[in-house]
Amino acid sequence: MFHKDNKHEFIDILNFFKETPVYDIFVYEELVANTGIYNNYYIWDNLKDVLSPRKEYLNPKRFSIILALDINDKRVGMLMFLWRNMAMVRGLWPIEFAENVEKNPNKLNNTFRLFLREPSLWRMLFIIKHQKSKRNKNLMDLP
């Protein structure tokens, strides 16, 4: 399961793609908005540190993490870099998800589509941000 103070080591997306996958910020903002709609979608303001693959500290205010558990208990995680009108995938977690994306690059786009259009396929989905959000659900609200 996921806990607020977990540490996750994301696999660098550039291990699988020649360029960083970039989405319009609207995709990310719609996912954030879904935390106010669906009872299985949560947002936490608990992102404390972000380390680069070279172990350099990065500004956590520009990052967000998406962690999800699907109805088959498969875990999915993405480290997102948010800049201007872009949401860039910078890392994947766990290794099984990263390997699936490596085998089928469309898996990344499909996962976002499922996040946005098929909330019933997810037991829980968390967006972990640095800044507080008005939609923050308390840990006690978890199923």
N, CA and C atoms as a LAMMPS dump frame, in Angstrom:
ITEM: TIMESTEP
0
ITEM: NUMBER OF ATOMS
429
ITEM: BOX BOUNDS ff ff ff
-5.0000000000000000e+02 5.0000000000000000e+02
-5.0000000000000000e+02 5.0000000000000000e+02
-5.0000000000000000e+02 5.0000000000000000e+02
ITEM: ATOMS id mol type element x y z
1 1 1 N 0.838 -1.176 0
2 1 2 C 0 0 0
3 1 3 C 0.884 1.24 0
4 2 1 N 0.282 2.395 -0.103
5 2 2 C 1.016 3.649 -0.117
6 2 3 C 0.858 4.336 1.235
7 3 1 N 1.922 4.942 1.687
8 3 2 C 1.897 5.714 2.923
9 3 3 C 2.439 7.1 2.629
10 4 1 N 2.021 8.055 3.418
11 4 2 C 2.394 9.446 3.156
12 4 3 C 3.894 9.676 3.16
13 5 1 N 4.639 8.95 3.958
14 5 2 C 6.067 9.233 4.081
15 5 3 C 6.949 8.206 3.382
16 6 1 N 6.403 7.494 2.427
17 6 2 C 7.211 6.55 1.653
18 6 3 C 8.251 7.279 0.82
19 7 1 N 9.314 6.551 0.51
20 7 2 C 10.302 7.037 -0.441
21 7 3 C 10.251 6.114 -1.642
22 8 1 N 10.235 6.705 -2.82
23 8 2 C 10.172 5.925 -4.051
24 8 3 C 11.339 6.31 -4.94
25 9 1 N 11.96 5.308 -5.514
26 9 2 C 13.026 5.569 -6.462
27 9 3 C 12.475 5.319 -7.859
28 10 1 N 12.354 6.39 -8.614
29 10 2 C 11.797 6.324 -9.954
30 10 3 C 12.895 6.02 -10.965
31 11 1 N 12.536 5.262 -11.98
32 11 2 C 13.463 4.949 -13.064
33 11 3 C 13.393 6.093 -14.07
34 12 1 N 14.531 6.617 -14.46
35 12 2 C 14.601 7.747 -15.394
36 12 3 C 13.905 7.385 -16.695
37 13 1 N 12.972 8.226 -17.11
38 13 2 C 12.205 7.987 -18.332
39 13 3 C 13.095 7.911 -19.559
40 14 1 N 14.237 8.599 -19.515
41 14 2 C 15.134 8.606 -20.671
42 14 3 C 15.833 7.263 -20.866
43 15 1 N 15.653 6.344 -19.929
44 15 2 C 16.12 4.964 -20.144
45 15 3 C 15.257 4.258 -21.187
46 16 1 N 14.045 4.794 -21.437
47 16 2 C 13.086 4.139 -22.317
48 16 3 C 12.713 4.963 -23.541
49 17 1 N 12.838 6.266 -23.429
50 17 2 C 12.459 7.168 -24.511
51 17 3 C 13.656 8.045 -24.883
52 18 1 N 13.726 8.436 -26.149
53 18 2 C 14.796 9.34 -26.583
54 18 3 C 14.563 10.749 -26.068
55 19 1 N 13.292 11.109 -25.893
56 19 2 C 12.921 12.429 -25.394
57 19 3 C 11.918 12.258 -24.254
58 20 1 N 11.86 13.254 -23.408
59 20 2 C 10.91 13.243 -22.302
60 20 3 C 9.481 13.353 -22.835
61 21 1 N 8.588 12.428 -22.447
62 21 2 C 7.183 12.56 -22.853
63 21 3 C 6.567 13.81 -22.218
64 22 1 N 5.918 14.619 -23.045
65 22 2 C 5.34 15.879 -22.598
66 22 3 C 3.839 15.863 -22.869
67 23 1 N 3.079 16.26 -21.851
68 23 2 C 1.63 16.382 -21.962
69 23 3 C 1.262 17.827 -21.687
70 24 1 N 0.151 18.245 -22.249
71 24 2 C -0.372 19.56 -21.932
72 24 3 C -0.72 19.582 -20.442
73 25 1 N -0.478 20.695 -19.784
74 25 2 C -0.754 20.802 -18.349
75 25 3 C -2.221 20.513 -18.051
76 26 1 N -3.095 20.694 -19.046
77 26 2 C -4.52 20.407 -18.872
78 26 3 C -4.742 18.951 -18.435
79 27 1 N -3.964 18.021 -18.954
80 27 2 C -4.105 16.607 -18.581
81 27 3 C -3.861 16.451 -17.086
82 28 1 N -2.798 17.053 -16.595
83 28 2 C -2.479 16.988 -15.173
84 28 3 C -3.555 17.703 -14.341
85 29 1 N -3.964 18.874 -14.78
86 29 2 C -4.97 19.642 -14.032
87 29 3 C -6.307 18.912 -13.975
88 30 1 N -6.657 18.215 -15.039
89 30 2 C -7.893 17.429 -15.025
90 30 3 C -7.78 16.284 -14.017
91 31 1 N -6.622 15.678 -13.95
92 31 2 C -6.416 14.606 -12.979
93 31 3 C -6.513 15.158 -11.552
94 32 1 N -5.931 16.313 -11.299
95 32 2 C -6.047 16.953 -9.985
96 32 3 C -7.518 17.243 -9.676
97 33 1 N -8.253 17.747 -10.652
98 33 2 C -9.677 18.051 -10.445
99 33 3 C -10.461 16.781 -10.097
100 34 1 N -10.046 15.655 -10.639
101 34 2 C -10.746 14.391 -10.357
102 34 3 C -10.64 13.989 -8.89
103 35 1 N -9.656 14.512 -8.152
104 35 2 C -9.558 14.193 -6.721
105 35 3 C -10.745 14.764 -5.956
106 36 1 N -11.396 15.773 -6.497
107 36 2 C -12.587 16.333 -5.868
108 36 3 C -13.871 15.656 -6.312
109 37 1 N -13.767 14.744 -7.269
110 37 2 C -14.941 14.078 -7.837
111 37 3 C -15.038 12.62 -7.386
112 38 1 N -13.923 11.916 -7.435
113 38 2 C -13.93 10.476 -7.167
114 38 3 C -13.388 10.174 -5.771
115 39 1 N -14.066 9.287 -5.07
116 39 2 C -13.684 8.941 -3.704
117 39 3 C -12.397 8.122 -3.619
118 40 1 N -11.954 7.565 -4.733
119 40 2 C -10.738 6.756 -4.731
120 40 3 C -9.527 7.543 -5.233
121 41 1 N -9.703 8.824 -5.494
122 41 2 C -8.612 9.707 -5.945
123 41 3 C -8.301 10.697 -4.824
124 42 1 N -7.026 10.799 -4.469
125 42 2 C -6.594 11.622 -3.344
126 42 3 C -5.48 12.572 -3.776
127 43 1 N -5.352 13.656 -3.03
128 43 2 C -4.233 14.562 -3.251
129 43 3 C -3.602 14.866 -1.895
130 44 1 N -2.291 14.774 -1.853
131 44 2 C -1.526 15.049 -0.632
132 44 3 C -0.522 16.151 -0.919
133 45 1 N -0.266 16.944 0.071
134 45 2 C 0.739 18.001 -0.045
135 45 3 C 1.973 17.6 0.761
136 46 1 N 2.548 16.48 0.407
137 46 2 C 3.597 15.891 1.232
138 46 3 C 4.907 15.646 0.476
139 47 1 N 5.078 16.197 -0.694
140 47 2 C 6.322 15.987 -1.443
141 47 3 C 7.417 16.835 -0.812
142 48 1 N 8.441 16.175 -0.297
143 48 2 C 9.474 16.879 0.452
144 48 3 C 10.761 17.056 -0.337
145 49 1 N 11.243 16.007 -0.942
146 49 2 C 12.521 16.06 -1.649
147 49 3 C 12.421 15.347 -2.982
148 50 1 N 13.15 15.849 -3.952
149 50 2 C 13.285 15.186 -5.252
150 50 3 C 14.77 15.147 -5.57
151 51 1 N 15.25 13.942 -5.835
152 51 2 C 16.65 13.757 -6.215
153 51 3 C 16.723 13.333 -7.669
154 52 1 N 17.658 13.897 -8.396
155 52 2 C 17.866 13.503 -9.785
156 52 3 C 18.522 12.121 -9.818
157 53 1 N 18.568 11.486 -10.999
158 53 2 C 19.289 10.204 -11.091
159 53 3 C 20.763 10.33 -10.674
160 54 1 N 21.297 11.552 -10.755
161 54 2 C 22.687 11.789 -10.322
162 54 3 C 22.755 12.189 -8.853
163 55 1 N 21.626 12.043 -8.151
164 55 2 C 21.513 12.325 -6.713
165 55 3 C 21.676 13.809 -6.381
166 56 1 N 21.228 14.674 -7.288
167 56 2 C 21.224 16.107 -7.039
168 56 3 C 19.833 16.504 -6.556
169 57 1 N 19.773 17.371 -5.552
170 57 2 C 18.488 17.849 -5.066
171 57 3 C 17.873 18.811 -6.076
172 58 1 N 16.579 18.603 -6.358
173 58 2 C 15.841 19.45 -7.291
174 58 3 C 14.73 20.156 -6.529
175 59 1 N 14.248 21.252 -7.058
176 59 2 C 13.195 22.023 -6.416
177 59 3 C 11.887 21.231 -6.427
178 60 1 N 11.401 20.784 -5.261
179 60 2 C 10.18 19.958 -5.235
180 60 3 C 8.921 20.71 -5.656
181 61 1 N 8.957 22.041 -5.67
182 61 2 C 7.783 22.814 -6.062
183 61 3 C 7.416 22.591 -7.525
184 62 1 N 8.341 22.144 -8.322
185 62 2 C 8.098 21.931 -9.751
186 62 3 C 7.729 20.475 -10.071
187 63 1 N 7.625 19.649 -9.042
188 63 2 C 7.368 18.228 -9.266
189 63 3 C 6.071 17.786 -8.605
190 64 1 N 5.554 16.698 -9.108
191 64 2 C 4.391 16.037 -8.54
192 64 3 C 4.557 14.548 -8.804
193 65 1 N 3.982 13.754 -7.945
194 65 2 C 4.055 12.298 -8.103
195 65 3 C 2.642 11.756 -8.222
196 66 1 N 2.452 10.851 -9.156
197 66 2 C 1.192 10.129 -9.28
198 66 3 C 1.478 8.675 -8.899
199 67 1 N 0.778 8.175 -7.908
200 67 2 C 0.872 6.774 -7.507
201 67 3 C -0.519 6.178 -7.577
202 68 1 N -0.634 5 -8.162
203 68 2 C -1.95 4.373 -8.294
204 68 3 C -1.851 2.873 -8.084
205 69 1 N -2.951 2.323 -7.635
206 69 2 C -3.1 0.879 -7.464
207 69 3 C -4.359 0.494 -8.218
208 70 1 N -4.206 -0.403 -9.207
209 70 2 C -5.384 -0.762 -10.002
210 70 3 C -6.181 -1.876 -9.329
211 71 1 N -7.283 -2.259 -9.923
212 71 2 C -8.178 -3.253 -9.312
213 71 3 C -7.561 -4.642 -9.279
214 72 1 N -6.457 -4.83 -10.001
215 72 2 C -5.727 -6.104 -9.968
216 72 3 C -4.493 -6.012 -9.079
217 73 1 N -4.417 -4.962 -8.27
218 73 2 C -3.319 -4.709 -7.327
219 73 3 C -1.979 -4.446 -7.997
220 74 1 N -2.009 -3.953 -9.221
221 74 2 C -0.77 -3.541 -9.892
222 74 3 C -0.521 -2.076 -9.578
223 75 1 N 0.733 -1.774 -9.252
224 75 2 C 1.118 -0.417 -8.885
225 75 3 C 1.677 0.33 -10.09
226 76 1 N 1.364 1.615 -10.12
227 76 2 C 1.813 2.507 -11.191
228 76 3 C 2.29 3.789 -10.527
229 77 1 N 3.425 4.297 -10.969
230 77 2 C 3.913 5.565 -10.437
231 77 3 C 4.613 6.373 -11.509
232 78 1 N 4.396 7.693 -11.442
233 78 2 C 5.045 8.615 -12.38
234 78 3 C 5.532 9.83 -11.621
235 79 1 N 6.747 10.229 -11.918
236 79 2 C 7.292 11.478 -11.411
237 79 3 C 7.091 12.517 -12.501
238 80 1 N 6.352 13.57 -12.172
239 80 2 C 6.001 14.594 -13.149
240 80 3 C 6.762 15.878 -12.852
241 81 1 N 7.286 16.483 -13.899
242 81 2 C 7.902 17.808 -13.814
243 81 3 C 6.925 18.787 -14.45
244 82 1 N 6.505 19.781 -13.684
245 82 2 C 5.498 20.731 -14.138
246 82 3 C 6.169 22.056 -14.463
247 83 1 N 6.008 22.494 -15.695
248 83 2 C 6.66 23.717 -16.139
249 83 3 C 5.78 24.407 -17.164
250 84 1 N 5.405 25.64 -16.855
251 84 2 C 4.56 26.465 -17.721
252 84 3 C 3.307 25.704 -18.108
253 85 1 N 3.113 25.404 -19.371
254 85 2 C 1.898 24.707 -19.806
255 85 3 C 2.166 23.232 -20.094
256 86 1 N 3.218 22.696 -19.46
257 86 2 C 3.618 21.306 -19.739
258 86 3 C 3.687 20.47 -18.461
259 87 1 N 3.329 19.212 -18.616
260 87 2 C 3.52 18.206 -17.579
261 87 3 C 4.375 17.114 -18.212
262 88 1 N 5.602 16.993 -17.731
263 88 2 C 6.557 16.061 -18.333
264 88 3 C 6.785 14.863 -17.42
265 89 1 N 6.739 13.69 -17.988
266 89 2 C 7.022 12.483 -17.22
267 89 3 C 8.539 12.334 -17.143
268 90 1 N 9.073 12.368 -15.915
269 90 2 C 10.527 12.264 -15.723
270 90 3 C 10.949 10.922 -15.142
271 91 1 N 10.002 10.189 -14.544
272 91 2 C 10.363 8.908 -13.954
273 91 3 C 9.171 7.981 -13.858
274 92 1 N 9.474 6.683 -13.8
275 92 2 C 8.448 5.639 -13.679
276 92 3 C 8.757 4.764 -12.47
277 93 1 N 7.719 4.196 -11.887
278 93 2 C 7.846 3.313 -10.732
279 93 3 C 6.638 2.387 -10.723
280 94 1 N 6.739 1.189 -10.276
281 94 2 C 7.944 0.419 -9.959
282 94 3 C 8.593 -0.11 -11.239
283 95 1 N 9.578 -0.925 -11.075
284 95 2 C 10.32 -1.452 -12.23
285 95 3 C 9.405 -2.22 -13.171
286 96 1 N 8.394 -2.912 -12.648
287 96 2 C 7.487 -3.689 -13.501
288 96 3 C 6.711 -2.77 -14.448
289 97 1 N 6.26 -1.635 -13.93
290 97 2 C 5.557 -0.673 -14.782
291 97 3 C 6.52 -0.093 -15.819
292 98 1 N 7.72 0.251 -15.394
293 98 2 C 8.721 0.793 -16.316
294 98 3 C 9.036 -0.21 -17.429
295 99 1 N 9.168 -1.477 -17.075
296 99 2 C 9.443 -2.506 -18.087
297 99 3 C 8.277 -2.654 -19.06
298 100 1 N 7.045 -2.552 -18.563
299 100 2 C 5.872 -2.613 -19.448
300 100 3 C 5.853 -1.442 -20.416
301 101 1 N 6.215 -0.26 -19.945
302 101 2 C 6.27 0.917 -20.809
303 101 3 C 7.384 0.749 -21.84
304 102 1 N 8.488 0.154 -21.423
305 102 2 C 9.596 -0.072 -22.363
306 102 3 C 9.158 -1.014 -23.485
307 103 1 N 8.412 -2.057 -23.142
308 103 2 C 7.941 -3.016 -24.146
309 103 3 C 6.859 -2.416 -25.046
310 104 1 N 6.036 -1.552 -24.463
311 104 2 C 4.927 -0.946 -25.199
312 104 3 C 4.83 0.535 -24.838
313 105 1 N 5.516 1.41 -25.576
314 105 2 C 5.509 2.842 -25.243
315 105 3 C 4.113 3.466 -25.193
316 106 1 N 3.133 2.89 -25.89
317 106 2 C 1.76 3.41 -25.83
318 106 3 C 1.129 3.209 -24.459
319 107 1 N 1.73 2.351 -23.653
320 107 2 C 1.227 2.077 -22.303
321 107 3 C 1.177 3.36 -21.465
322 108 1 N 2.126 4.26 -21.677
323 108 2 C 2.153 5.507 -20.92
324 108 3 C 0.922 6.362 -21.241
325 109 1 N 0.655 6.585 -22.517
326 109 2 C -0.53 7.353 -22.911
327 109 3 C -1.806 6.661 -22.458
328 110 1 N -1.843 5.347 -22.597
329 110 2 C -3.031 4.596 -22.204
330 110 3 C -3.272 4.705 -20.695
331 111 1 N -2.197 4.708 -19.916
332 111 2 C -2.354 4.832 -18.466
333 111 3 C -2.97 6.179 -18.11
334 112 1 N -2.502 7.254 -18.74
335 112 2 C -3.117 8.562 -18.496
336 112 3 C -4.588 8.557 -18.898
337 113 1 N -4.893 7.94 -20.029
338 113 2 C -6.286 7.873 -20.474
339 113 3 C -7.14 7.145 -19.434
340 114 1 N -6.614 6.043 -18.897
341 114 2 C -7.351 5.291 -17.889
342 114 3 C -7.485 6.076 -16.584
343 115 1 N -6.448 6.82 -16.201
344 115 2 C -6.549 7.68 -15.018
345 115 3 C -7.722 8.648 -15.169
346 116 1 N -7.83 9.238 -16.358
347 116 2 C -8.816 10.293 -16.581
348 116 3 C -10.213 9.774 -16.888
349 117 1 N -10.321 8.681 -17.622
350 117 2 C -11.625 8.239 -18.132
351 117 3 C -12.192 6.984 -17.479
352 118 1 N -11.358 6.263 -16.728
353 118 2 C -11.821 5.005 -16.127
354 118 3 C -11.459 4.935 -14.642
355 119 1 N -11.988 5.841 -13.829
356 119 2 C -11.62 5.841 -12.408
357 119 3 C -12.004 4.564 -11.666
358 120 1 N -12.97 3.827 -12.181
359 120 2 C -13.385 2.589 -11.514
360 120 3 C -12.338 1.48 -11.655
361 121 1 N -11.372 1.659 -12.544
362 121 2 C -10.3 0.66 -12.701
363 121 3 C -9.207 0.802 -11.65
364 122 1 N -9.306 1.828 -10.8
365 122 2 C -8.26 2.117 -9.817
366 122 3 C -8.814 1.977 -8.409
367 123 1 N -8.164 1.152 -7.603
368 123 2 C -8.544 1.076 -6.183
369 123 3 C -8.286 2.421 -5.516
370 124 1 N -7.13 2.994 -5.848
371 124 2 C -6.779 4.305 -5.317
372 124 3 C -5.731 4.952 -6.199
373 125 1 N -5.804 6.267 -6.252
374 125 2 C -4.846 7.052 -7.005
375 125 3 C -4.497 8.265 -6.143
376 126 1 N -3.2 8.519 -6.005
377 126 2 C -2.718 9.633 -5.2
378 126 3 C -1.91 10.577 -6.065
379 127 1 N -2.137 11.863 -5.886
380 127 2 C -1.278 12.887 -6.459
381 127 3 C -0.573 13.53 -5.271
382 128 1 N 0.728 13.472 -5.288
383 128 2 C 1.516 14.007 -4.18
384 128 3 C 2.215 15.263 -4.681
385 129 1 N 1.892 16.38 -4.043
386 129 2 C 2.402 17.682 -4.456
387 129 3 C 3.18 18.314 -3.314
388 130 1 N 3.947 19.322 -3.658
389 130 2 C 4.671 20.074 -2.638
390 130 3 C 3.757 21.088 -1.954
391 131 1 N 2.938 21.745 -2.71
392 131 2 C 2.097 22.793 -2.162
393 131 3 C 0.776 22.237 -1.682
394 132 1 N 0.197 22.922 -0.694
395 132 2 C -1.11 22.511 -0.187
396 132 3 C -2.18 22.676 -1.254
397 133 1 N -3.181 21.839 -1.176
398 133 2 C -4.303 21.907 -2.093
399 133 3 C -5.589 21.973 -1.29
400 134 1 N -6.572 22.675 -1.784
401 134 2 C -7.867 22.759 -1.105
402 134 3 C -8.583 21.426 -1.118
403 135 1 N -8.201 20.533 -2.022
404 135 2 C -8.877 19.24 -2.147
405 135 3 C -8.194 18.143 -1.338
406 136 1 N -7.289 18.499 -0.46
407 136 2 C -6.523 17.52 0.29
408 136 3 C -7.449 16.671 1.173
409 137 1 N -7.424 15.378 0.991
410 137 2 C -8.213 14.474 1.811
411 137 3 C -7.325 13.938 2.928
412 138 1 N -7.881 13.811 4.081
413 138 2 C -7.16 13.331 5.247
414 138 3 C -6.883 11.834 5.099
415 139 1 N -5.773 11.396 5.659
416 139 2 C -5.452 9.963 5.643
417 139 3 C -6.554 9.123 6.268
418 140 1 N -7.27 9.684 7.21
419 140 2 C -8.331 8.932 7.873
420 140 3 C -9.482 8.649 6.9
421 141 1 N -9.544 9.341 5.774
422 141 2 C -10.593 9.136 4.794
423 141 3 C -10.307 7.947 3.867
424 142 1 N -9.112 7.379 3.987
425 142 2 C -8.753 6.282 3.086
426 142 3 C -9.601 5.056 3.351
427 143 1 N -9.864 4.268 2.294
428 143 2 C -10.647 3.05 2.481
429 143 3 C -9.895 2.023 3.309
